[in-house]
Amino acid sequence: MAKKYQVRQVVTLNGEKKSTTFEFYGEQDELTAFCSQLEGGYEVKEVVDALSDMTAADTNVATSNPVTQITLSGPQNQYSMIRPYSGVIHFKNTVSVDDIANNLKATNPFPLLPTEKPIRVTVKRSETFAGGSVTP
């Protein structure tokens, strides 16, 4: 059964410690797959504390793939969004925007229609936090 999770990401970017919190609605395995794409460490708040990964993670990185917002649209006008309360979500440099979108197209993020999958996923990058030359 899908649940709402609160994820807090911690990453040290170019020597500056960043903390970003956002919500994710989905199944536990969907959240695990999504979080594996994040840069740095993360903490998940729900009943299942075993999903958190702050102790073994290397949170000190020079660059990341920063995302400000992810929008998921369903076939019956459903709408869901993943975004931080402030700042950006830092994904690993090896994870592309297409990787993020493809991962989320397999999820069931709509609480009112729990069997529907997104037909469109839009990932909005933050060029301000990216550093260097980046192609969205």
C-alpha positions in Angstrom: 0.0 0.0 0.0 1.3 3.4 -1.0 2.2 5.9 1.8 3.4 9.4 2.1 7.0 9.7 3.2 9.1 12.7 4.2 12.6 12.6 2.9 15.4 14.8 4.3 18.5 14.9 2.1 21.9 16.0 3.4 24.8 16.8 1.1 28.0 18.9 1.5 28.4 20.7 -1.9 31.7 22.4 -2.5 32.3 22.5 1.3 28.9 23.9 2.1 26.5 21.6 4.0 23.0 21.6 2.4 19.8 20.0 3.8 16.6 19.6 1.7 13.3 18.1 2.8 10.6 16.9 0.4 7.6 14.6 0.4 7.2 11.4 -1.7 4.0 9.4 -2.1 4.4 5.8 -3.2 5.3 2.2 -2.3 8.3 1.5 -0.1 10.2 -0.1 -3.1 9.4 2.8 -5.3 10.8 5.2 -2.7 13.9 3.1 -2.3 14.5 3.1 -6.0 14.0 6.9 -6.1 16.3 7.6 -3.2 19.1 5.5 -4.6 19.4 8.2 -7.3 20.0 11.0 -4.7 23.4 12.5 -4.0 24.7 12.4 -0.4 22.6 10.9 2.4 19.0 10.9 3.1 16.6 10.2 6.0 13.1 8.9 5.5 10.3 9.6 8.0 7.5 7.1 8.2 6.9 4.0 10.3 9.7 2.2 8.6 13.0 3.7 9.9 15.1 1.1 8.0 14.7 3.1 4.8 17.0 5.9 6.1 20.6 6.1 4.9 22.6 8.8 6.7 25.3 6.8 8.5 27.0 5.0 5.6 26.5 7.7 3.0 29.3 10.0 1.8 27.6 13.4 2.1 30.6 15.4 0.9 30.5 16.0 -2.9 31.9 18.6 -5.3 29.0 18.6 -7.7 25.5 17.2 -8.1 22.6 17.0 -10.4 20.2 19.6 -8.8 16.4 19.4 -9.3 13.9 21.9 -8.0 10.7 20.1 -8.9 9.4 16.9 -10.4 5.8 16.9 -11.7 3.9 13.6 -12.4 0.8 13.6 -14.6 -1.6 10.7 -14.9 -4.0 9.5 -17.7 -7.1 10.8 -15.8 -5.8 14.3 -15.0 -4.1 13.2 -11.9 -1.3 15.4 -10.6 1.5 14.8 -8.1 4.6 16.7 -7.3 7.9 16.0 -5.6 9.7 19.2 -4.5 11.8 20.4 -1.6 10.4 22.8 1.0 13.3 25.0 0.1 16.5 24.6 -2.0 17.0 21.7 -4.4 17.1 17.9 -4.4 20.6 16.8 -5.2 20.8 13.7 -7.4 24.0 11.9 -8.3 25.9 13.2 -11.3 25.6 9.8 -12.9 21.8 10.0 -12.8 20.2 11.8 -15.8 16.9 13.6 -15.9 15.7 10.7 -18.1 16.8 8.2 -15.4 14.7 10.1 -12.8 11.7 10.3 -15.1 11.9 6.6 -16.1 12.1 5.5 -12.5 9.1 7.5 -11.5 7.0 6.3 -14.5 6.9 2.9 -12.8 5.4 4.3 -9.6 1.8 4.7 -8.4 1.9 8.3 -7.0 -1.8 9.2 -7.0 -3.6 8.6 -3.7 -7.1 8.7 -5.2 -6.3 6.4 -8.1 -3.7 4.0 -6.5 -3.4 1.7 -9.6 -2.6 4.5 -12.1 0.9 5.2 -13.3 2.1 8.6 -14.6 2.1 9.1 -18.3 4.3 12.2 -18.1 7.1 13.1 -15.7 8.7 16.5 -15.9 12.0 17.1 -14.1 12.9 20.7 -13.5 16.7 21.3 -13.0 18.3 24.2 -11.2 21.1 25.6 -13.2 22.0 28.0 -10.4 23.0 25.1 -8.1 24.5 22.9 -10.9 27.9 24.7 -11.3 29.9 24.4 -14.5 28.2 23.8 -17.9 25.2 21.6 -17.6 22.8 20.5 -20.3 19.2 20.1 -19.0 
